[in-house]
Amino acid sequence: MAQKYVTRAEDYSKWYNELVYRADLAEHSDVRGCMVIKPYGYAIWEKMRDILDVKFKETGHSNAYFPLFIPKSYLSKEASHIEGFAKECAVVTHYRLKNAEDGSGVIVDPDSKLEEELIVRPTSETIIWNSYKNWIQSYRDLPILINQWANVVRWEMKTRLFLRTTEFLWQEGHTAHATKQEAIAEAELMLDVYEDFAENYMSMPVIKGRKTANERFAGAEDTLCIEAMMQDGKALQAGTSHFLGQNFAKAFEVKFADKEGKLDYVWATSWGVSTRLMGALIMTHSDDEGLVLPPALAPIQVVAVPIYRTDEELAAISEKMAELASKLKAKGISFKYDDDENRRPGWKFAEYESKGVPVRVAMGPRDLENGKAEVARRDTKTKEVVDFDGLENYIEQLLSEIQTNLLERAKTFRLENTREIDSYEEFKKEIDKGGFFLAHWDGTSETEERIKEETKATIRCIALDRKEETGVCMVTGKPSAGRVIFAKAY
């Protein structure tokens, strides 16, 4: 009997955790709060990484790598930065182990205490700007456009696979500029890159916005973000791009001589996305049967399963599938032919459905005789019997349709779950149902904190394209320049 899995309606959190396991994406490790990303999950992350890496290089950025360990004194140089990360830092205090004298195992050698503790990077602004001070002397050295693919550690008390783990993978861009205008333009450019990736590759609609002072990155003057809505109505911050001003340049004494020889501090940005995007991908599209993947990010875009009784039938079907594989490969479409004799076709269908493979092709003796194949699409679960001649063109078009359909479906869901609200009493009653709430806010941190404390909802962003309209704050009745987006969030 097939295993019964919990549905999204029954328990969304449990559904998510079960899906990550059944789709073979990741699992918890014995290290508290850390995960093992399994090959299929890592293959999806690799596709994300490779696409983004091309986009970064197309916009003039180069990859580099900086140390995992950061001297504690570096974090002390930018006060708001350390305040933002102090409670999440893992600290290295010793550098050697030794065998215990009683034979009980290894212990930390007390004589190996470091003169200065090292922090396992929660983010790399400080260690990178310490290098930049050696790289930058004049305007001729600018801009510096660097990206790093790395792991970071932020000590989390409550963890969830991909969404919030103690160690996670990400990219972090760190750029240095001669003018404020150049740095702001860089931060805006990278936000556009993230939006393009989310919508055109992940098929995940996002809202570009600006974080409030309470929510912006520690050490930044301005934080831009993309916010997405998951199927339970919660928001997920999918990427951020920060204008750092001259804060880190001042902290690390990074100055440059302009064309007139005048010394000034460098202007900075940082920006990043992480394996949290995997969680976003899962929760945007997947259903009660398992993972649903947009073709642009699917490790296997097409899988073919033979249905046969004799070796002769298998040989004939396999010959046709080899022909299809060659034609799909020429179009850059990834294809897997599963002729494993140890698994029945029904088991294979369920397996590839749970893994979110966008298109499944099945061929049996009668299909072979008629020059046909059955084609099933994962997003709508519909099937069509298609002529084998020209099947590669049909599949190519179908993949494009699936990619578009997933985006449009997610846009419709977001639209149906976004509403304007003016009454705080109504807001408090409705917020637990999920969705984005557009409400007036008086612009004060005090009101923002009160709403967060009383409802657990946060201001996700001030949309960059918001309609400016006079109104009054739903809480205090004070003047408001426009609505902001409230939601509960991951």
GUROKE-194213 format. One record per atom (N, C-alpha, C): y, x, z; residue in three letters. Coordinates in steps of 0.2 Angstrom, whole numbers, plus 5000, padded with zeros to 4 digits. Layout:
N
YXZALA...
***
This chain:
490
499450045000MET500050005000MET500650045000MET501150034996ALA501750074995ALA502150065002ALA502450125004GLN502850125010GLN503450075009GLN503650045015LYS504249995015LYS504850035017LYS505350045013TYR505950075015TYR506450025017TYR506850045022VAL507450005024VAL507949995019VAL508249935018THR508749925013THR509449935016THR509949945011ARG510649955013ARG510849895017ARG510649835016ALA510949785020ALA510649785027ALA510049805028GLU509749805034GLU510049865039GLU510149925036ASP510349975040ASP510550035035ASP511250035034TYR511450075029TYR511350155031TYR511450165037SER511450235039SER510650255038SER510250215040LYS509550235040LYS509350235033LYS509550195029TRP509450195021TRP509650255018TRP510250285020TYR510450345017TYR509950405019TYR509850405026ASN509350465028ASN508750465025ASN508450405024GLU507750395021GLU507850415014GLU508350395010LEU508450415003LEU508450485002LEU508850525006VAL508850595006VAL508150625006VAL507750605010TYR507050625011TYR506650605005TYR506650545004ARG506150514998ARG506350544992ARG506950554990ALA507150584984ALA507150664984ALA506850694990ASP506750764990ASP507350804989ASP507850784992LEU508550814992LEU508650874997LEU508450855003ALA508650895009ALA508250875015ALA508150915020GLU507850905026GLU508250935032GLU508150915038HIS508450945044HIS508051015045HIS508351065047SER508051125049SER507951125057SER507651185059ASP507551195066ASP508151215069ASP508651235065VAL509251255068VAL509751195069VAL509951185075ARG510251125076ARG510851115071ARG510951055068GLY511451035064GLY511451065057GLY510951105055CYS510951135049CYS510351105045CYS510451115038MET509951075034MET509651125029MET509051105026VAL508751145021VAL508851105014VAL509251135010ILE509351095003ILE508751114999ILE508351064997LYS507751074993LYS507851084986LYS507351104982PRO507551124975PRO507851064971PRO507651004972TYR507950954968TYR508650944970TYR508750934976GLY509450934979GLY509950984977GLY509651044977TYR510051104975TYR510151104968TYR509751084964ALA509851074956ALA510451034955ALA510550984959ILE511050934958ILE511750974960ILE511751014965TRP512251054968TRP512451104963TRP511951134960GLU512051184955GLU512451164949GLU512251094947LYS512651064941LYS513351054943LYS513451034949MET514151024951MET514551084951MET514151134954ARG514551204955ARG514651234948ARG514251224943ASP514351264937ASP514851224933ASP514851154933ILE515451124930ILE516051144933ILE516151134939LEU516751154942LEU516951224941LEU516451274941ASP516651344940ASP516951354933ASP516751314928VAL517051324921VAL517751294922VAL517851244925LYS518551214925LYS518951254929LYS518751294934PHE519151334938PHE519351394933PHE518951424930LYS519051474925LYS519451454919LYS519451394917GLU519851374912GLU520551364914GLU520651354920THR521351354923THR521651414926THR521251474924GLY521551544925GLY521251574932GLY520751544935HIS520551564942HIS519951614941HIS519851664945SER519351714945SER518951704952SER518351714952ASN517951714958ASN517951784961ASN517851784968ALA517851844972ALA517451824978ALA517351874983TYR516951854989TYR517251894994TYR517351855000PHE517651885006PHE517151885012PHE517251925017PRO516751925023PRO516651855026PRO516051855028LEU515751795032LEU516151795039LEU516251855042PHE516551865049PHE517251875049PHE517651845053ILE518351855054ILE518451875061ILE518851935061PRO519051955068PRO519451905072PRO519351895078LYS519651835082LYS520351845082LYS520651905082SER521351915082SER521751885075SER521351885070TYR521651855064TYR521751775064TYR521351745068LEU521451675069LEU522051655073LEU522251705078SER522751695082SER523451705079SER523451725073LYS524051745069LYS524451675067LYS524051625065GLU524351565063GLU524251505068GLU524751495072ALA524551445078ALA524251385076ALA524551345072SER524251275070SER523551285067SER523451335063HIS522751345060HIS522251355065HIS522351395070ILE521851405075ILE521751345080ILE522351305081GLU522251245085GLU521851195081GLU521851195075GLY521451145071GLY520751165071GLY520551225071PHE519851245071PHE519551275077PHE519951285083ALA519651315089ALA519051285091ALA518951215091LYS518351185094LYS517751185090LYS517851215083GLU517251215079GLU517051285077GLU517251335081CYS517051405079CYS516451425082CYS516051465078ALA515451495081ALA515651575082ALA515551595087VAL515751665089VAL515251715090VAL515351775087VAL514851825088VAL515151875093VAL514751885098THR514951925104THR514551995104THR513951995102HIS513552055102HIS513252075096HIS513052135095TYR512752155088TYR512052185089TYR511652175094ARG511052205095ARG510552165100ARG509952165098LEU509452135102LEU508952195105LEU508652175110LYS508052225113LYS507552185116LYS506952215117ASN506452185120ASN506552185128ASN506352125130ALA506452115138ALA505952165141ALA506152185147GLU505652235151GLU505052195153GLU505152135154ASP504552095157ASP504052075151ASP504252095145GLY503852075139GLY503852005137GLY504351965139SER504451895137SER504751885130SER504951935127GLY505251925121GLY505951965120GLY506251955115VAL506951985114VAL507451955118VAL507951995120ILE508551975123ILE509152005120ILE509751985121VAL510352015119VAL510452075123VAL510552135120ASP510752195123ASP511452195126ASP511452195133PRO512152185136PRO512652245134PRO512352305132ASP512752365130ASP512952355123ASP512852305119SER513052295112SER513652255112SER513952235117LYS514552195116LYS515052215112LYS515352175107LEU515852195103LEU516552205106LEU516952255104GLU517552255107GLU518052195105GLU517952175099GLU518252115097GLU517752065094GLU517752005097GLU517351955095GLU517451935087GLU516951915084LEU516951895077LEU516851825076LEU517251785072ILE517151715071ILE516751705064ILE516251665064VAL515951645058VAL516351595054VAL516551615048ARG517151585045ARG517051505045ARG517551475047PRO517551395047PRO517951385040PRO518351435038THR518751435032THR519051505031THR519251525025SER519451595024SER520151615024SER520651565025GLU521351585024GLU521551655027GLU521351665033THR521551725037THR521251785034THR520651785033ILE520351845031ILE520551865024ILE520651815020ILE520951825013ILE521651845013ILE522051815017TRP522751835017TRP522851905020TRP522351925024ASN522351995026ASN522252045021ASN521852025016SER521752065010SER522352065005SER522652005004TYR523151995000TYR523752035002TYR523852055008LYS524452095010LYS524352165007LYS523752185005ASN523652255002ASN523652244994ASN523652184992TRP523652174985TRP524352164982TRP524752144986ILE525452114983ILE525952154986ILE526352184981GLN526952224982GLN527552194979GLN527452174972SER528052144968SER527852084965SER528352054961TYR528151994957TYR527652004952TYR527652074950ARG527152084945ARG526452074947ARG526252074953ASP525652064956ASP525451984957ASP525951944955LEU525851874956LEU525851834949LEU525451774949PRO525151744954PRO524451774955PRO524151764961ILE523451784962ILE523051714962ILE522551704958LEU522151644958LEU521451654959LEU521251654965ILE520551674967ILE520151604970ILE519551604968ASN519051554971ASN518451594974ASN518251564979GLN517651594982GLN517151534983GLN516451544981TRP515951504982TRP515551534988TRP515451494994ALA515251525000ALA514951475004ALA514651495010ASN514551445015ASN515051455021ASN515151405025VAL515551405031VAL515151375036VAL515451385042VAL515151355048VAL515651315053VAL515551255054ARG516051215058ARG515551185063ARG515651195070TRP515151175075TRP515251105076TRP514751065073GLU514850985073GLU514350965079GLU514550915082MET514150885087MET513750825085MET513950785080LYS513650735077LYS513550755069LYS512950765067THR512850785060THR512450735056THR512550735049ARG512150695045ARG512050735038ARG511450735035LEU511350775030LEU511850765024LEU512150825022PHE512650825017PHE513350805019PHE513350755023LEU514050725025LEU514350765030LEU514050795035ARG514350825040ARG513750875044ARG513750935042THR513250985045THR513651045047THR513351075052THR513651135055THR513751195050THR513251205046GLU513351245040GLU513351205033GLU513851225029PHE513851185022PHE514051235017PHE513951215011LEU514151255005LEU514751225002LEU515151275000TRP515751244996TRP516151294992TRP516651274989GLN517051324986GLN517751314989GLN518151374990GLU518751374992GLU519251414988GLU519751384985GLY520251424981GLY520851444986GLY521051504984HIS521651534988HIS522051564983HIS522651544982THR523151564977THR523751584981THR524151634977ALA524751664980ALA525251664974ALA525851644976HIS526351634970HIS527051654972HIS527451664967ALA528151694968ALA528651644970ALA528551574969THR528951524970THR528651464973THR529051424977LYS528751364980LYS528551314974LYS528951314969GLN528751264964GLN528151284960GLN527951344960GLU527351364957GLU526751344961GLU526851354968ALA526351344972ALA526151264973ALA526651224973ILE526651154973ILE526251134966ILE526451154961ALA526151144954ALA525451164954ALA525251214957GLU524551234958GLU524151184962GLU524451164968ALA524051114972ALA523951054968ALA524451034964GLU524350964961GLU523850974955GLU523851034952LEU523451044946LEU522651044949LEU522551074954MET521851074957MET521651004959MET522150964961LEU521950894963LEU521750854957LEU522050874951ASP521950844945ASP521250864943ASP521050924944VAL520350954942VAL519850914946VAL519950904952TYR519450864956TYR519450794954TYR519950764953GLU519950694950GLU519550684944GLU519650734939ASP519350734933ASP518550744934ASP518350784939PHE517650794940PHE517350734943PHE517650704948ALA517450654952ALA517350594947ALA517750574943GLU517750514939GLU517350524932GLU517350584929ASN517050594923ASN516350624923ASN516150654929TYR515550684930TYR515150644935TYR515450634941MET515150594946MET515150524945MET515550504940SER515650424939SER515850394946SER516250424949MET516550404956MET517250394956MET517550334956PRO518250324955PRO518550354962PRO519150384961VAL519550414967VAL520250394967VAL520550394973ILE521250384973ILE521550444975ILE522050474971LYS522450534973LYS522950514978LYS523050554983GLY523550534988GLY523750594992GLY524150584997ARG524450635002ARG524250615009ARG524050665013LYS523850655020LYS524450645024LYS524450605029THR524950605034THR524950675038THR525550685042ALA525550745046ALA524950755051ALA524750695053ASN524250695058ASN523550715055ASN523450705048GLU522850715045GLU522850775041GLU523350805040ARG523350865035ARG523050925038ARG522850975033PHE522451035035PHE522851075040PHE522551105045ALA522851145050ALA523151205046ALA523851215047GLY524151265044GLY524551255037GLY524451195035ALA524751175028ALA525351135029ALA525851145024GLU526451105024GLU526351035021GLU525851035017ASP525650965013ASP524950975011ASP524550915012THR523850905010THR523850855005THR523550864999LEU523350814994LEU522650804994LEU522450744992CYS521750724993CYS521450674988CYS520850674987ILE520550624983ILE520050584988ILE520150514988GLU519750474993GLU519350424988GLU518750414990ALA518250374987ALA517950324992ALA517750264989MET517450214993MET516750214992MET516350214998MET515650214997MET515350134997MET514750124996GLN514550054996GLN514550015002GLN514650055008ASP514650015014ASP515449995016ASP515850015011GLY516550005012GLY516950055015GLY516550105018LYS516950165021LYS517250215016LYS517750245018ALA518050295014ALA517750365015ALA517750405010LEU517550475010LEU518050525007LEU518250565011GLN518750615008GLN518350665004GLN518450664997ALA517950704992ALA518250764990ALA518850784992GLY519150844990GLY519850854993GLY520150914994THR520750924996THR521150984993THR521750974992SER522151034990SER522751034994SER522851094996HIS523451105001HIS523951154999HIS524551135000PHE525151174999PHE525351205006PHE525251275006LEU525251305013LEU525951335014LEU526451325009GLY527051355010GLY527051435011GLY527451455016GLN527451535017GLN527051545024GLN526751495027ASN526451505033ASN526051565034ASN525551575030PHE525051625030PHE525351695028PHE525751685023ALA526151755021ALA526551775027ALA526851735031LYS527251755037LYS526751785042LYS526251755043ALA525751775048ALA525451835047ALA525351855041PHE525051925039PHE525551965035PHE526151955036GLU526751995033GLU526552015026GLU526451965022VAL526351975014VAL527051955011VAL527352005009LYS528052005005LYS527952034998LYS528452014994PHE528452044987PHE529152054985PHE529252104981ALA529952114978ALA530052074972ALA530552034972ASP530651994966ASP531052034960ASP531152004955LYS531452044949LYS532152084951LYS532452054956GLU533052094958GLU532952144964GLU532352144966GLY532152194971GLY532152164978GLY532352104979LYS532452064985LYS531752044988LYS531652064994LEU530952044997LEU530951975000LEU530351944998ASP530251875001ASP529551865002ASP529351815006TYR528651795008TYR528351765002TYR527751775001VAL527351734996VAL527251664997VAL527151624992TRP526951554993TRP526251544992TRP525951494995ALA525151494995ALA524951424994ALA524251424992THR523851354992THR523151374994THR522851324996SER522051324996SER521851254994SER521251254992TRP520951194990TRP520151204990TRP519851144991GLY519051154991GLY518751084991GLY518051084988VAL517551034989VAL516951064991VAL516551024994SER515951054997SER515251004995SER514751024998THR514150984997THR514150915000THR514750905003ARG514850835005ARG514850784999ARG515050814993LEU515050784987LEU514350754985LEU513850784988MET513150764987MET513050694990MET513350694996GLY513350625000GLY513650574997GLY514250594994ALA514650544990ALA514350514984ALA513950564981LEU513550544975LEU513050494977LEU512650504982ILE512150464984ILE512450394986ILE512950394990MET513150324993MET513650284988MET513850324982THR514250284977THR513750244973THR513150264971HIS512750234966HIS512150214968HIS511850244973SER511050224974SER510950154976SER510350134976ASP510150074977ASP509450074982ASP509250014983ASP508650014988ASP508050044986ASP507950054979GLU507350084976GLU507450164976GLU508050194978GLY508150264978GLY508750284975GLY508750344973LEU509350384970LEU509550354963LEU510150354962VAL510450334955VAL510950394953VAL510750424948LEU511150484946LEU511550474940LEU512150494939PRO512550494933PRO512250544928PRO512150534922PRO511750584918PRO512050654918PRO512750654919ALA513050724918ALA512850764924ALA512550744929LEU512350784935LEU511650774936LEU511250744932ALA510550734933ALA510150794931ALA509750834935PRO509350884933PRO508850874928PRO508650814928ILE508150784923ILE508550724920ILE508750724914GLN509050664911GLN508650614908GLN508050644905VAL507550594902VAL506850624904VAL506450574907VAL505750594908VAL505250544904VAL504750574901ALA504250534897ALA503650534901ALA503250484901VAL502650474904VAL502150444899VAL501550474897PRO501050454893PRO500650404896PRO500450354893ILE499950304895ILE499350304891ILE498750324893TYR498250334889TYR497550324892TYR497050314888ARG496350314891ARG495950374889ARG496050404883THR495550454880THR496050514879THR495650574879ASP495950634877ASP496350634870ASP496050594866GLU496250594859GLU496950554859GLU496950504863GLU497650464864GLU498150514867GLU497950544872LEU498450594876LEU498650644871LEU498250674867ALA498450724862ALA498950704857ALA498850644854ALA499250614849ALA499950594852ALA499950564859ILE500550554862ILE500950614863ILE500650664866SER500950724868SER501250764861SER500950754856GLU501250784850GLU501950744848GLU501950684849LYS502550644848LYS503050664853LYS502850674859MET503350694865MET503650764864MET503250804861ALA503450874859ALA504050874854ALA503950824849GLU504450814844GLU505050784847GLU504950744851LEU505550714855LEU505950764859LEU505550804862ALA505850854867ALA506250904863ALA506050924857SER506350974853SER507050944850SER507050874848LYS507650844846LYS508150834852LYS507950814858LEU508350814863LEU508650874866LEU508250924865LYS508450994867LYS509051014863LYS508951004856ALA509551014851ALA510150984853ALA510150924856LYS510750894858LYS510950904865LYS510650954869GLY510850974875GLY510650934881GLY510150894879ILE509850844884ILE509250864888ILE509250864894SER508650894898SER508150844898SER507450864897PHE506950824896PHE506350844900PHE505950804903LYS505350824906LYS504750774903LYS504250804901TYR503650764899TYR503050774905TYR502950724908ASP502450724914ASP501750694912ASP501350744910ASP500650724908ASP500150744913ASP500450754920ASP499950774925ASP499450714926ASP498750744925GLU498250694925GLU498050674932GLU498350704938ASN498150684944ASN498650624947ASN499050604943ARG499550544945ARG499450494940ARG499450434943ARG499450374938ARG500150354936ARG500250324930PRO500850314927PRO501350274932PRO501050224936GLY501450184940GLY501750224946GLY501350274948TRP501550314954TRP502150364951TRP502050384945LYS502650424941LYS503250384940LYS503150324938PHE503750274937PHE504150274944PHE503750254949ALA504150254956ALA504450314958ALA504150374957GLU504350434959GLU505050454955GLU505050444949TYR505650464945TYR506250404946TYR506050344948GLU506550294950GLU506850324956GLU506450344961SER506750364968SER507150424967SER507050464962LYS507450524961LYS508050514956LYS508050454954GLY508650434950GLY508750464943GLY508150474940VAL508150504933VAL508450444929VAL508950464925PRO509350404921PRO508950364916PRO508450404912VAL508150374907VAL507350384907VAL506950334907ARG506250344907ARG505950324900ARG505550364897VAL505150344891VAL504450344892VAL504150284890ALA503450274891ALA503150264884ALA502550294883MET502150274876MET501450274878MET501150214875GLY500450204875GLY500150204868GLY499550194868PRO499150194861PRO499450144856PRO499650084859ARG499950024855ARG500650044852ARG501050074857ASP501650104855ASP501650154849ASP501150204850LEU501050254846LEU500850224839LEU500450174839GLU500150144833GLU500750114829GLU501250084833ASN501750044830ASN502450084829ASN502350154831GLY502950194830GLY503550174835GLY503350154841LYS503850134846LYS503750174852LYS504250164857ALA504250184863ALA504650144868ALA504350134874GLU504750094879GLU505250134883GLU505850114883VAL506450154886VAL506750114892VAL506750144898ALA506950104904ALA507550144906ALA508150114908ARG508750144911ARG508750134918ARG508950184922ARG508850174929ARG509450134932ARG510050134929ASP510550104932ASP510550024932ASP510249994927THR510149924927THR509449904927THR508949954927LYS508249934928LYS508049894922LYS508349894916THR508149854910THR507749904906THR507349874902LYS506849904897LYS506949884890LYS506849924885GLU506949904878GLU506349944874GLU506049914869VAL505549944865VAL505949964859VAL505950034858VAL506350064853VAL505950094847VAL506150094841ASP505850134836ASP505850214838ASP505250244837PHE505250314838PHE505650354834PHE505750334828ASP506150374823ASP506850354825ASP507250404826GLY507950404829GLY508050394836GLY507450394840LEU507450384847LEU507950434851LEU507950494848GLU508450544851GLU509150524851GLU509350484846ASN510050464845ASN510150404850ASN509650364850TYR509650304855TYR509750324862TYR509350374864ILE509450404871ILE510150434872ILE510350474867GLU511050504868GLU511550454869GLU511550394865GLN512050344866GLN511950314873GLN511250304875LEU511150264881LEU511350304887LEU511350374887LEU511550414892LEU512350404893LEU512650404888SER513350394888SER513550324891SER513150274889GLU513250204892GLU513150204899GLU512650244902ILE512450244909ILE513050274913ILE513250334910GLN513850364913GLN514450324914GLN514650284909THR515250244909THR515050184913THR514450154913ASN514350094917ASN514350114924ASN514150164927LEU514150184934LEU514850194936LEU515250214932LEU516050224934LEU516350154934LEU516250114929GLU516550044929GLU516250004935GLU515650014936ARG515349974942ARG515649994949ARG515750054950ALA516050084956ALA516750064956ALA517150064951LYS517850034950LYS517849964952LYS517449924950THR517449854951THR517249844959THR516849874961PHE516649874968PHE517249884973PHE517549944971ARG518149964975ARG518749904974ARG518849884968LEU519349834967LEU519149774972LEU518549754972GLU518349694975GLU518349694983GLU518449764985ASN518449774992ASN519049814994ASN519649794991THR520249824992THR520749764993THR521149764999ARG521549705000ARG522149725003ARG522749685002GLU523349695006GLU523249655012GLU523549685018ILE523549645024ILE524249655028ILE524449605031ASP525149615034ASP525049605042ASP524549575044SER524549555051SER524049605055SER524249635060TYR523849685064TYR523249645067TYR523349585069GLU522849545072GLU522249535067GLU522449515061GLU521949505056GLU521649575054GLU522049625054PHE521749695052PHE521249715057PHE521349705064LYS520849715069LYS520149675068LYS520249615065LYS519649575064LYS519249595058LYS519649615053GLU519349625047GLU519049695045GLU519349745049ILE519249815048ILE518449835048ILE518149805052ASP517349825053ASP516949795047ASP517249755043LYS516849735037LYS516849785032LYS517349835032GLY517349885027GLY517849875022GLY518049925018GLY518449915013GLY519149955014GLY519549955009PHE520249985009PHE520749935011PHE521149945016PHE521649895018PHE522349925016PHE522749895012LEU523449915011LEU523849885015LEU524149925020ALA524649895025ALA525249935026ALA525749905028HIS526349945030HIS526349975036HIS526650035037TRP526650075043TRP527250105044TRP527550115050ASP528250135051ASP528350215050ASP527750245049GLY527850325047GLY527850365053GLY527650335059THR527650375065THR526950395067THR526850455070SER526250475073SER525950435078SER526450405082GLU526250365088GLU525850305086GLU526150275081THR525850215078THR525150225075THR525150285071GLU524550305068GLU523950315073GLU524150345078GLU523650365083GLU523450305087GLU523950255088ARG523750195091ARG523250155087ARG523350145081ILE522850115076ILE522150145076ILE522150215076LYS521550245076LYS521150235083LYS521550235088GLU521250225095GLU520950155095GLU521350105093GLU521150035094GLU520650015089GLU520550045083THR520150015078THR519650065075THR519750125076LYS519350185073LYS519550195066LYS520050155063ALA520250165056ALA520750215056ALA520850255050THR521350305049THR521650295043THR522250325042ILE522650315036ILE522250365031ILE521950345026ARG521650385022ARG522050435018ARG522650395015CYS523150435011CYS523650385010CYS524250415008ILE524750385005ILE524750394997ILE524550344994ALA524350354987ALA524950384983ALA524750424978LEU525250464974LEU525650414970LEU525250364968ASP525550314963ASP525750244967ASP525850244973ARG525950184977ARG526650154974ARG526650084975LYS527250054973LYS527650054979LYS528250074978GLU528750084983GLU529050004984GLU528949984990GLU529249914992GLU529449914999GLU529949885001THR530149875008THR529749825011THR529649845018GLY529249795022GLY529249815029GLY528849785033VAL528849805040VAL528149825042VAL528149875047CYS527449895050CYS527149835053CYS526449835051MET526049785054MET525949785061MET526049845064VAL526049855071VAL526649845075VAL527149875073THR527849885077THR528349835074THR528249815068GLY528849775065GLY529449815062GLY529349885063LYS529849925061LYS529849935053LYS530449955050PRO530449965043PRO529850015040PRO529649995034SER529150035030SER529350035023SER529250095020ALA529450115013ALA528950095008ALA528350075011GLY527750065006GLY527150055010GLY526550035007ARG525950025010ARG525550085009ARG525150095014VAL524650155015VAL523950135015VAL523450175014ILE522750155013ILE522450165020ILE522250115023PHE521850115030PHE521050105028PHE520650145032ALA519950125031ALA519550165037ALA518950145038LYS518550185042LYS518250235037LYS518050295040ALA517850345035ALA517250385038ALA516950425034TYR516450475036TYR516750535037TYR
***
